[in-house]
């Protein structure tokens, strides 16, 4: 791993207090070495910088003085608020910057954010106003420099003139380490006309440059005059037409900065007016200081409170948070604490105040793994054990790892923690520090070496603990050595450094990797004790091979003669485990601090070079982690589980790096007896270290294989020898997330069609991707494996949306300022069927340049809570038992996630005689209708519905009778009933019959209800009786099932 070097922090003093608050007291009397080598029972919490940023937070701001609103001095010829409402326009609309002037901006409601690498405003054709004929001018702006902001002597905040290189006036914040400067360039010659104290970082400041042409330049910061100097330079020599923010004119380096309220006057402001100008945004400035204390309103670790002249802090509860920002988390029993910090700032002749209320959580008791989150020990401090090794000894687990609390790659110590359950860890001691004798590393806080990836093993034969580490000088990875230290006084005893050298030599040469005078390079490594008690060192031999060294019986020396290489592959970060007769060696590729694909190889004999081919696990970035250990839990009697343990490095703030632990899935057994292994991403999971039981979260992936699309389409890269999908967008949710390439780009991803011009202009969409989940699921997470490129790793800024119908969309996650590389996991809530990803920008994490060429998606995994509820089916018809000539069926159904189908089956007795159904395609509600013709008889309709998860609604039953036989109507014979024949009568009577009973009869539409008997009569019909007429008549007989019989006859 490579990282630039920074100075470390000094330890923080601590104390204990009452009220249930524990100040850094380590349980069980465990100890820590002081910097001077002595010991103490208390440990300082590493200072963690809370970035001061403009965030949407709860702010209780109080204006102390003045009480009246403050207005800016009148007469400005241009005023640019620089916010998301006005953007590039000024307030009168006449002096707007050109539309392509700003690159990679982030517009907020209050300011223009140009902190992203490569972001700037540079208008080289500005024609809104002219100052050439004026005798004086003033440029004023409110500006914010983050604490991390750096630059060169040529870096500029504001530039105005006629040419960005040869004619302009500019403000340069990093003129020297301690000063800023105003420079004027004319005729290609740049002169420093005024210097003043360096601008403060972490707070908003007002800067006003008042320029009297050919006379003098005055500089005001927050209303205070900080410089006044004579000059012969003129406004005419500077000219007009160029306006720049955060853009160096020569080498185009940028300063991370934010801007608001840029004003231009065609006169020099008086000191009193400069004070009024500074007062206009003074309350906003102090509000932003308060808002920046905790982005989410929750504070776990010490706050780095901005401390500038005239700024003071007060606290509502000094036992929890002091006025210096020292945080002491309440005990578990005391519960969370609510604290208010108030900042007061003297600026522009007045005092301005703002307060920030936040929660300080009580010390956690973990019952699950905090995947990718800060992991706190039992004292409430973040666990500093990066690149660590794990050892179980006498029923207790130990974790030894790098202390990165100084946010630096240089050595800061090896910390040791202990735990009974692998979840709740207690700090024990710092078992190796930079000033250890024989380490050749200088002193703590000014270490001259690096010791990385410490591993601790126990030698049972001589009851000693051996600590190994990867040793380098601070400035490089040239030495490529191992360091060994041993303790015979317990695991937390005194460790004596035995040696640090390259394997095979005691020389510190950096010349080559050939065994001989220069030995073998040794970088990332692990130490391992096999089941037979043999110790091994497995080490990355430079940038090529991985070498396996057996250890001596006391584990302190490497057996060079018996060592051998696993050739090629450019691997590092080895971690090994033993499962059922086979050794499985996990490694990552070599790509600095950025994560890549983990693979494993396996063998049944560690002494021979008989390893398998590489097999990928996890995803293309190992879910943004690098392996450090594989832990077995449980035992043969209880069943064993295995845990992948990885580091999620944060290169820009190493002390904030977190840990990714995931359960390893044991798959099928291969023909050679080995097991298929893999691990998938999950949060909220847990395990029982004693029994080996793995408890997984109750969530499921719902996006794999579902219909995906992207506006404009795109293309799919080769899918490991398989054919690309018909729809290219489906390669991003096909379940394939591995990367088989060791260098360069991923080997399997969706490459979208890009709208680069729209994105660069700001506010546009670079590309989109959308998936129809097939049903409305209760969402839990959206995990995205982004296309990666080793050596030029990109990050994407994006928005996530959800929709029930694919038409109305809700923002699920705004990651428009994301800078996480490779893999992102977002918690999302709500019930949605459609999920849409809009990518706004893509940047190279190394230099901040646009990296649209690296756009792409490897896998989008939408995770949801499982559907546990059954659908509900309701019978609409038949509403009665009949009888019916045909069975008219309607069944309605609903489901929370989505219906698969609605079913209605008809049985006679126990025999299925007819099945009907309608597919629902994930609809939340639907209806099934069917008309069924059946023989006469008694039947049962049974109905239900199935949802997408396979749940079946409670089955309903209804008995029905089918009567499809028409009634009969027979002319009665005999003179008393009928006179006539052959369809022509003077008088006629009819005998009616239906087995299912007669309902009614009608003649020429005149109806009469009958008594619902099987037999009935219509007697003595003649003209004028029961609707009958002379001539043709129509008799219609209805049975109760609705069948009819029609008889046409003539009356004379």
DODREN-123437 format. One record per residue (C-alpha): y negated, x negated, z; residue in one letter. Coordinates in pm, whole numbers, plus 32768, in hexadecimal, padded with zeros to 4 digits. Layout:
BEGIN
YXZa ...
***
This chain:
BEGIN
800080008000x 7EA67F847FABx 7D5C7FE4804Cx 7C007F578076x 7BA37ED381CFx 7AB47F6282CEx 7A577F068432x 7B147FB68546x 7A8F808B8663x 7A8E802187CDx 7B5E80EA88C9x 7ABB820F8976x 7A9B821E8AEFx 7B4483418B9Dx 7B5C83EC8CECx 7C0A85108D91x 7B6B86518E05x 7BBE87A08E9Bx 7BBF89008E0Ax 7D0D88D78D5Ax 7C8187D18C6Cx 7D3F868C8C42x 7C7785628BC8x 7D66848B8B00x 7E5B846D8C20x 7FB1840B8B97x 80D284BF8C42x 81E7840A8CFBx 810C82E08D51x 813782488BFAx 805481288BABx 7F85808F8A9Ax 7F0C7F2F8A68x 7D997EF98A77x 7CEF7E238972x 7CF57D048A6Bx 7E6E7D248A98x 7E6A7DD08BECx 7EF27F2F8C18x 7E61807F8C70x 7EF581D58CAAx 7DF4827D8BCCx 7DC8826C8A58x 7C96829B8980x 7C9A83A58875x 7C4683098725x 7AF4836F86A6x 7B22845A8585x 79F7849184A7x 799D85FE8477x 78ED86058326x 779386998337x 7794878C8217x 76ED88D081BBx 77FC89CD8204x 78158B418239x 782A8B4783B3x 77AD8C0E84DAx 76648B738540x 75898BE6865Dx 743D8B478600x 73048B5F86D6x 71AB8B03865Bx 70F98A668783x 6FA58A1286EBx 6EE48A708622x 6F188BE8862Fx 6E6F8C3684E4x 6F0E8C00838Ex 6EB88AB682E9x 6E478AB0817Dx 6E4B89898091x 6CF488FA8033x 6C5C89BF7F15x 6C1F89417DB8x 6D7888C57D4Fx 6D9188BC7BD5x 6F0D88E17BEDx 6FFC89507CFFx 717589367CCDx 723789DE7DEBx 737A89487D5Cx 74708A517DCCx 75758B347D32x 74728C427CE9x 736D8B727C34x 744B8A4E7BC9x 7380897F7ACEx 724E8A657AC7x 710E8A437B8Ex 706E8B697C3Ex 6F788BC27B29x 707F8B987A18x 6FA98AB57943x 7031895F799Cx 71AA897D7992x 728F8857795Bx 735B8866781Cx 74AF890F7839x 757B87D27803x 74B6870578FEx 75A5872B7A22x 7706869A7A2Cx 781387027B23x 772F87C37C0Ex 7790889F7D32x 768C89B07D5Dx 76738A517EB3x 758D8B637F31x 74B38A5A7FD4x 74C689197F0Ax 754C884D7DE7x 7677877C7E4Dx 769F86377D8Ax 778E858E7E7Fx 78B285927D8Bx 78E584477CDCx 783984407B8Cx 775585697BD1x 75E585577B7Bx 74BA86047ADDx 7425854079BDx 732E85ED78D6x 72B184F477D4x 71F285F8770Ax 712F86A3781Ex 6FF08746779Dx 6F92883F78ABx 6E4D87997916x 6D89865678F1x 6CEB856C79EDx 6C61846B78F8x 6AFA84DF7910x 6AFB850B7A89x 6A68841B7B86x 6B75845E7C8Dx 6CC685057CBEx 6DBD85517DD4x 6F3685757DBAx 6FE586147EE3x 714E867A7F1Fx 723B86C8803Cx 736D85E98024x 74B385B880E1x 7580847980DEx 76E084A1816Cx 774D83A98275x 7837830F8174x 772A82E38069x 770B81867FD8x 765180EA7EB7x 75B47FB67E21x 74507F357E1Dx 74217FE87CCFx 74A9813A7D41x 73A3824C7D27x 736A83A27DBEx 724584157CE4x 71BB83857BA0x 709184057AD6x 6FE7837279A4x 70008350782Ex 7130826F781Ax 7251824F7912x 725B80D678E0x 710080577884x 6FFA814A790Fx 702782127A51x 6FF382347BC5x 712A824D7C9Cx 71A882607E02x 72BD81697E53x 736E81B07F9Fx 7439806C7FB0x 73317F697F59x 73C27E948071x 74B27EDE818Bx 73907F4B8267x 72817FC18176x 723E80B68061x 713A80817F52x 705381237E56x 7054806A7D0Bx 6F7C808D7BD8x 6FF180177A85x 6F047FEB795Fx 6F227F117831x 70897ED57892x 70227E2479D6x 70867EB97B24x 6FB67E7C7C5Ax 6FF97EE27DC0x 6EB47F857E2Bx 6F1A80027F84x 703B7FD18075x 708F80A381A7x 71AB80C682A2x 72F9812E820Ex 732E82A481F4x 7407833F82FFx 756183BB82AAx 75FC85028313x 74B285C4832Dx 73C6866D823Ax 727A85B78210x 713B86018155x 70B984E5807Cx 6F5E84F37FE0x 6ED583E37EF9x 6D5E84007EC7x 6CDE832B7DA6x 6B6B82EF7D69x 6B5F82627C09x 6AF880F57C06x 6AB181007D7Bx 6BCB81317E76x 6D1A81CE7EC7x 6D5982808013x 6EB582DC808Dx 6EF883F28189x 704C843A8228x 7064857C82F1x 6EE7858782F8x 6EC1842A8389x 6E10832682B8x 6F088207829Ax 6E5E8136818Dx 6D12811380D9x 6CDC80007FD9x 6BDE7FA87ECFx 6C447FA57D5Fx 6B9F7F707C11x 6CA4803E7B5Bx 6C2E81837ABFx 6CBB82D97A71x 6C6882A07905x 6D49816D78FFx 6E6582357993x 6E458356789Ex 6F08849D788Dx 704785367807x 715784A778EAx 71C685447A32x 72FE84CD7AE6x 73AE850B7C2Fx 74C684267CA4x 74D3835E7B61x 749E81E97B4Ax 73EB818A7A0Cx 74A4804979C5x 761280527A2Dx 762681CA7A70x 76B181B27BCFx 768482E97CA2x 763583257E10x 76ED843B7EC5x 75C885207F16x 754A86867F33x 73F6870F7ED0x 7316883C7F08x 71AB889A7ED1x 713387967DD9x 6FB887B97DB9x 6EBD870D7CD5x 6D4587077D17x 6C3386897C31x 6B7B85F87D5Ax 6BBA851B7E88x 6C1685DA7FC3x 6B6285958107x 6C2B852C823Ax 6BF6868882CBx 6C808725818Dx 6DAA863A8195x 6DEE86B582F6x 6DE088208282x 6ECC87CA8165x 6FC787328259x 6FAE8860833Dx 700789558229x 717888FA8230x 7190886F8392x 724D899B8419x 733F899182F6x 737C88208339x 73D2885084A7x 74A689838454x 757188AD8367x 75AA87A88472x 763688B38559x 770389588445x 77A3880F83E6x 784887D88536x 7988889584E3x 79C489348394x 7AB58A3B841Bx 7A1B8A648573x 7B3989AA861Cx 7B1F884D86B4x 7C4D877B8711x 7BC1861B8720x 7A83855E8779x 795085BB86B1x 787784B2860Ex 772B85568661x 760A84EC8583x 7522841A8656x 73CF83DB85B9x 727E839B865Cx 71F984D786F9x 734B858B86F9x 73F585EC8840x 753086B08898x 7593879189B9x 76DA88418A0Cx 7744897D8ABCx 787C88DB8B51x 787987648B82x 79DD876E8C0Bx 7A5787CB8AB0x 794F873789C6x 784986438A41x 76ED862189B2x 777284E4890Cx 787D85AB8853x 79A885358921x 7AAE864B8916x 7BA986868A2Bx 7C98879B89CDx 7CF188918AE2x 7E4B888C8B75x 7F4E89788AECx 7F338A4E8C25x 7DB68A618C17x 7DB48AE98AB3x 7CB38AC289A0x 7B488A7A89FBx 7A0A8AFB8958x 78F489F9894Ax 779389FF88C1x 76E188C18856x 756B88D1881Dx 74A887D68750x 733187AA876Dx 726686DF8675x 70FC86738684x 707B86858520x 6F2D86C2847Ex 6E7C86E085CEx 6F6387ED8659x 70B8881286FAx 71C888CE863Fx 7313893986D6x 745E89CB866Bx 75A38A15871Fx 770E8A1286B0x 781A8ACC876Cx 79818A688732x 7ADC8A7287C7x 7B8989478864x 7CFC89A2885Fx 7DDA89588987x 7EDF88478963x 7FFE88C7888Fx 816788ED88ECx 821788DB879Dx 833E89B4873Fx 832E895785D0x 82C8883D84E6x 8153882B848Fx 819187CE8323x 806687198290x 7F8E877083BDx 7F07868E84CCx 801B866085CCx 7FA386418733x 8052859A8855x 807A862C89B0x 7F2185A88A12x 7E7C865E88F0x 7E3F85258821x 7EA5850386B6x 7FEA8444868Ex 7F9D82EE85FCx 80F482768588x 80D9825C840Fx 81E681BD8338x 82BE81E2846Bx 842181A884D1x 84F5827D85B9x 85FC822386B7x 86D482F7879Bx 872C824088DCx 87D082CB8A16x 878F842F89A5x 861B83F58966x 857083DA8814x 847182C687D3x 837082B486BBx 82CA8164866Ex 81BA815B8567x 806C80D184F4x 7F2E812585B2x 7E35817F849Fx 7D2F82168585x 7C3481158502x 7C5E81AB83A3x 7CB8805B8315x 7DDC7FA58277x 7DB87E78835Ex 7EA17E65848Ax 7E367F3085B8x 7F7C7F348679x 80D77FCF8683x 80DF8104875Dx 821881888809x 825582F7885Cx 837B83A28904x 8408850488EDx 852D85D08969x 852A86BF8841x 84898602871Ax 836A86FB8721x 829C86B78859x 823D85488875x 81AF84838998x 80F3833E895Fx 81AB821E8A0Ax 80FB80DB89B3x 80717FFF88A2x 81987F138886x 80FB7E1F878Fx 7F8A7DD1876Bx 7EC97CE68685x 7E967BE48796x 800B7BB887D9x 806E7A4C87EAx 811179D286AAx 80917AF485D8x 7F6E7A27854Bx 7E957B5C852Fx 7D527B1E85E9x 7CE07C2286E3x 7CE67D9C86FDx 7BBF7E2B8642x 7BA97CF58568x 7D0F7CC384F7x 7D4D7BC883E3x 7EA57C4E8384x 7F587D8E832Dx 80A07DFE83CEx 81297F2E8319x 824E801E8336x 82D47FA28489x 84457FE984CCx 84F07FD3861Ex 86687F99864Cx 873F7F688782x 88477E5C87AAx 894F7EE18893x 8A067D9388B4x 88E37CE3895Fx 88157E1289D2x 86DE7DB0890Dx 85ED7E6C8831x 85847DCA86EBx 84417E2E863Dx 84117DDA84CFx 82D67E0283FDx 824A7DAF82A7x 814F7C9482DEx 80287C4681F8x 7ED27BAA8210x 7DB47CA28228x 7D287C5880CEx 7E607C6F7FF6x 7FD57CA17FD0x 80147B387F6Dx 80E37ABD8095x 81E47BD8807Bx 828C7B8481C6x 83587C2582D7x 83007C078446x 84007C22855Ex 83C17C5B86D1x 84B87C9687EAx 84B37D348944x 85BE7CFB8A4Bx 85017DC48B53x 85297F1F8AC8x 84AA7FDD899Cx 83497FE18A29x 835B7E7E8AAFx 82B37D3F8A3Dx 83017CEF88CFx 830B7B808876x 82BD7B2A870Cx 83D77A4D868Bx 835A7A04852Ex 82A47A8983FFx 831579FE82B0x 83A47A4D815Ex 851C7A7B815Cx 85BC793280FCx 84A2784B8168x 83B07808827Fx 829C77BD8185x 817778A98155x 816478627FE1x 80F679757EF5x 816878C67DB9x 8294798F7D3Bx 83C77A5B7D90x 84D6795A7D43x 85AE78EF7E67x 8565778A7EC2x 843076F97F60x 837E78477F36x 848B79397FA7x 84A67AA87F47x 83797B8C7F4Fx 83A27C998059x 82BD7DC48069x 83147F2C80C7x 845A7F248187x 85367FD38283x 861E7F578395x 876E800583BFx 88A27FED849Ax 89DC806883E8x 8AED812D849Ex 8BB97FEA84C5x 8A987F458580x 8A287E5F8463x 88B07E448442x 87FB7E3E82F4x 86A07E078269x 86607EC18121x 85227E448080x 84547E6E7F47x 84697D1A7E9Dx 830D7D1C7E09x 82D57E0E7CEAx 84347E007C5Bx 85777DFB7D21x 85DF7E847E73x 86A37D857F41x 87A07DCA8055x 87CA7CC48166x 88D77CD18274x 88547C6883CAx 88E17B7084C1x 89A57BEE85EBx 88697BF586C0x 87A67CA685A6x 86957B9985A4x 86F47AD1846Ax 87377B308300x 88757ABF8251x 87DE7A48810Ax 892879DB8072x 89C57B3180A0x 88947BEC801Cx 88897C8F7EC6x 878D7D4F7DF1x 878D7EAF7D6Bx 86E37E4B7C2Bx 85B77EE97B83x 8511803B7BB2x 83D27FC47C68x 842D806B7DB1x 839D805A7F11x 839D811B805Cx 851681108092x 85BE81FD8189x 8739821281B6x 883682FC8255x 89AF831B826Fx 8A628463821Fx 8BD984938215x 8C37833681A2x 8B1282F580B9x 89C5824180E4x 889A82EB8041x 876782148000x 861E82CA7FC0x 84F582157F23x 83A8825F7E81x 830D81C37D4Ex 81F280CA7D76x 809E816C7D48x 7FC280FB7E68x 7F5A82027F66x 7FA083277E7Bx 80EB83DF7E8Fx 81F283E97D7Ex 835884527D39x 845D83FE7E40x 85B983AA7DC0x 86FB83487E6Ax 882782747E13x 896F82707ECFx 8A9C81937F15x 8BC9818D7FFAx 8BAB80138035x 8A667F7480ABx 8AEF7E17807Bx 8B147E377F00x 8A277E847DE2x 8AD97FC47D7Bx 89BF80BF7D8Fx 89A881FF7CC4x 889B82527BC9x 875182DA7C4Fx 8747844D7CA2x 85F584F97CD6x 85B385D47E07x 848B86A57E74x 838486B77D63x 82AE85CC7C94x 81E2855F7DC4x 82E985A07ED2x 820186BA7F3Cx 80EE85B87F6Bx 81B284D1804Dx 826483838055x 83B383548105x 83BE8291824Ax 8502830682EDx 862F83EC82CCx 86918478841Fx 87E2850C8478x 87E18611858Bx 890186AC8648x 8A5A86128644x 8BB4864E85B7x 8C0A874386CBx 8ADB881F8690x 8AA387E2851Ex 89A586EE8495x 885C872B83EBx 878386328332x 860986198326x 8533856D8220x 840D84C682CEx 82E4845F81FCx 817A83F18219x 806484B18170x 7F66839C8145x 7DF183E3813Dx 7D6682A68098x 7BFB82EF80E8x 7C4A832C8258x 7D94829182B9x 7D8583028422x 7D85846783A5x 7ECA843682E4x 7FD185348346x 814A8558833Fx 822F8623825Ex 8384867082F2x 8471874B822Bx 85DF87AF8255x 86D2870E8163x 87B4880080ABx 891F87938090x 899B88107F41x 8AE588057E89x 8BDF86ED7EADx 8BFD860E7D7Ax 8D4485977CE8x 8D1C84487D9Bx 8CF484F57EEBx 8B7C84C87F0Fx 8A9485EB7F53x 8975866E7E82x 883386567F4Ex 86DB86EE7F26x 85B387697FF0x 84B9887B7FA7x 836288BC8032x 833489A88155x 825389DC827Fx 829A8A8783CDx 83F98A0083E5x 84A989708512x 85EA88D3858Cx 86B8889986C3x 86E5872286E5x 8810874887CBx 88DA883C86F9x 885F87D985A1x 880089418553x 86F1896A844Ax 86168AA18467x 856C8AED831Dx 84428BD682EFx 84868D37827Dx 83DD8D168129x 84578D0B7FC3x 83DE8C857E76x 837F8DA67D92x 82E98CFC7C60x 84058C2D7BC8x 84678CAB7A72x 83678DC67A6Fx 82888E0D7944x 81698D14792Fx 80438CF07842x 7F0B8C227803x 7DD58C7D773Cx 7DD88BAB7603x 7F428B4B7639x 7FAB89E27652x 80DF890E7629x 820D88AF76F9x 8286874D7728x 83FA870176FEx 84C887A9780Bx 85BD868E784Bx 866E86BC7701x 866488387704x 85A5890B760Ex 843F89627666x 840D8ACE76CCx 839A8BCA75CAx 825B8BFA7695x 81D98AA076F2x 81378B217831x 82918B6D78BDx 82D789F978E5x 81F28A0B7A14x 82DA8AF97ACCx 84318A9D7A47x 84A48A007B8Cx 849B889B7B04x 83AB87C57BCDx 8447866B7BB1x 83A985427B03x 849684467A67x 8387834E79FCx 833B822A7AE3x 81ED81DF7A3Fx 80E282AB7992x 80F284237967x 81EB851F79E7x 8309857578FEx 830B86EF791Dx 81D187C4792Dx 810188D37889x 7FE2884477BEx 7EDC89577794x 7DDD89887685x 7C928913771Cx 7B318995770Ex 7A908847775Fx 7930889B76EDx 791C89CF77CAx 79A2891878FAx 78BC87EA78E2x 778B88CC78C6x 77DB894C7A24x 785D8A9C7A94x 795A8ABB797Bx 7AD58ABE7976x 7B8C899078ECx 7CD48A4F78CDx 7D948B687972x 7EFB8BC479C0x 7F838D137A2Ex 80D18D9E7AA1x 81558F037ABEx 82348F037BF2x 82D790457B7Fx 827E90F37CC4x 816A91017DC9x 81DB90047ECDx 81468FB98022x 80D48E567FD3x 80EF8D2E80C0x 80A38BEC7FFEx 804C8B657EAAx 80E08A087E76x 8069894D7D42x 8100880A7CBFx 7FF287837BD9x 802C869C7AB6x 801B853A7B3Dx 7FD683EA7A9Dx 803682B77B66x 7F1381C67B79x 7E1082C87B0Fx 7E6D83E77BF5x 7D99851E7BB2x 7D2D863E7C8Dx 7CD5879E7C1Ax 7BCE888D7C9Cx 7C3689F67C7Dx 7C348B637CE7x 7D5E8C427D36x 7D558DB97CFAx 7E3E8EDC7D43x 7E5890307C9Dx 7F2F91657CC3x 7EFC91E57B62x 7E9490B17A9Cx 7D3791427A6Ax 7C8191347BB9x 7C8D8FDA7C5Ax 7C538F5D7DBDx 7C068DF27E16x 7D258D6F7EEAx 7CB08C077F0Ax 7B758B4D7EA6x 7BD189E17E70x 7AAE89997D89x 7A6288627E59x 7BCC87EC7E78x 7C0F86767E71x 7D7D867B7ED0x 7E5385BE7DD7x 7FA686277D51x 8013874B7E27x 7F5788677ECFx 7FDB89777FB0x 7EF58A9C7FFAx 7F318BAE80F8x 7EEE8CFB804Dx 7EFB8E6180CDx 7F1A8FB98038x 8009907F7F61x 7FE8902A7DF0x 80B790367CB3x 7FE78F487BDFx 7F6A8DED7C42x 7E6B8D357B71x 7E028BC87B82x 7CB38B5F7AEFx 7C7F89E77AD9x 7B1089877ACEx 7B13880B7AC0x 7C0186E17AC8x 7B9A85877B45x 7C31842F7B6Ax 7C5D83F17CE0x 7C22827C7CB4x 7ACB82807C0Ex 7A5483EA7C10x 7A4383F97A95x 7AA5853479DBx 7C1B85367997x 7C4C866A78C2x 7D4C859F77FFx 7E2A85B47934x 7E1B872F794Dx 7F6487DC7980x 805288937A66x 81AB881C7AC9x 820B89487B9Ex 815A8A707C3Bx 82278B087D53x 81AF8C507DE7x 82528C8E7F38x 825E8DE57FDBx 82E98E958107x 84378F3280AEx 844890A0805Bx 8509913B817Cx 84A692AA814Fx 8578939D8087x 84D5946F7F7Ax 84A795E37FB6x 853A96DE7EBFx 84D2984C7EBCx 857D99667DF9x 84859A437D45x 857E9B147C7Ax 86699BC47C97x 85BE9C6A7DBCx 86D79D697DF1x 884C9D727DC7x 88389E3E7C86x 88F19EB27BC6x 88569E057A97x 88BD9E02792Bx 88619C8F7925x 88079BA87A45x 869A9B3D7A38x 86759A067B10x 8534995E7B8Ax 853B984D7C94x 83FD979D7D07x 8407964D7DBDx 8320954E7E5Cx 834793E87EDBx 825E92EA7F80x 82BA91D07E8Fx 834092717D55x 844F93597CD5x 856B92E27BFBx 85F994387BA1x 862095A37C0Ex 877D963A7BF7x 8809979F7BFAx 898297D07BD9x 8A4199157BC1x 8B96993E7C64x 8C989A517C5Bx 8D579A227D97x 8D8398AA7DAEx 8D7D98757C39x 8C4797E67B8Fx 8C0698BE7A60x 8AAA984879FCx 89C897207A54x 885597187A04x 874996147A55x 85F2959079EFx 858C941F7A0Bx 844393EE7AC8x 83E992827A6Fx 834D923B7BC0x 8270936F7BD8x 820893CA7D39x 8242953A7CEEx 82FF95EE7BDCx 83BB97227B6Ex 850F975B7ACFx 855698977A05x 8692990C7957x 87249A4C78C3x 889C9A5E78E7x 89849B56783Ax 8AC99B9578F0x 8BEA9C8A78EFx 8BCD9DAD79DDx 8C289D537B40x 8BB19CC57C8Ax 8B1C9B657C96x 8A659A747D79x 893299AD7D0Fx 891798627DC8x 87D5979B7D9Cx 8730965B7E16x 865B95327DA5x 868893B87D9Fx 856B92BF7DD1x 8543915F7D44x 85E290C87E79x 871B919B7E4Cx 86D592887F6Bx 875693E97F35x 869F951E7FABx 875196168088x 882996E47F9Ex 87D798567F8Cx 88C8996C7F32x 88979AC97EA9x 89A59BC57E42x 896D9C817CFEx 8A289D847C32x 8A2E9D7B7AB9x 8A549EC579FCx 8A289E8C7887x 8AE39FC87813x 8A12A0E17785x 8A3EA245780Fx 8AE4A3537737x 8A5EA4AB76D1x 8B62A5A5764Ex 8B16A70375C5x 8BBFA80C7698x 8C9AA8FD75E0x 8CAAAA747619x 8BC3AB8D75B4x 8B29ABAC7708x 8AABAA3E76F0x 8A83A9EF7580x 8A44AAC37449x 8A58A9FC7308x 8AECA8B172A2x 8AD9A77671D4x 898CA7167272x 88DEA8647231x 88CFA9627343x 8837AAA573BBx 8899AA44751Cx 892FA9007595x 89ADA86676DEx 8A0EA6FA772Bx 8B02A656781Ex 8A78A5037896x 8B48A3E47924x 8B16A27E799Fx 8BF5A1BD7A87x 8AC4A11E7B23x 8A1BA2707B4Bx 8921A3337A80x 87B6A2FA7ADCx 86F1A3EB7A00x 86E4A4A178B5x 85CAA4F677C7x 85A0A5DA7699x 8484A58275B5x 83ECA4B476CDx 8402A5C377D4x 84CBA51E78EDx 8591A5A57A0Bx 861FA4D67B2Dx 8788A51A7B74x 8854A4ED7CAEx 88DCA38E7C60x 8A3EA40E7C38x 8B3FA3937B43x 8B4FA4EE7AA2x 8A2AA5CF7A53x 89CDA6EC7968x 88AEA763788Cx 88F1A8D2783Ex 8867A9E67766x 8771A9217698x 86AFA9F07598x 854FA9E7750Ex 8450A9FF7625x 8544A98C7731x 8524A82C77CDx 8442A7A876BCx 8527A81B75A0x 848DA8937458x 8506A936731Cx 8578A82A7231x 85D6A6C37289x 85F0A65F73F9x 8641A51774ADx 870EA50775EAx 8707A3BC76AEx 87F1A38277D4x 87A1A26778CFx 8892A1D279C7x 881EA12D7B04x 88519FD07A6Ax 8758A0257958x 8850A055783Cx 8803A17C7756x 88BAA2637666x 87FCA3237559x 886DA46774B0x 87AAA5087392x 87EAA67A7352x 8749A7A772A3x 86F5A8F97338x 86D7AA277258x 
***
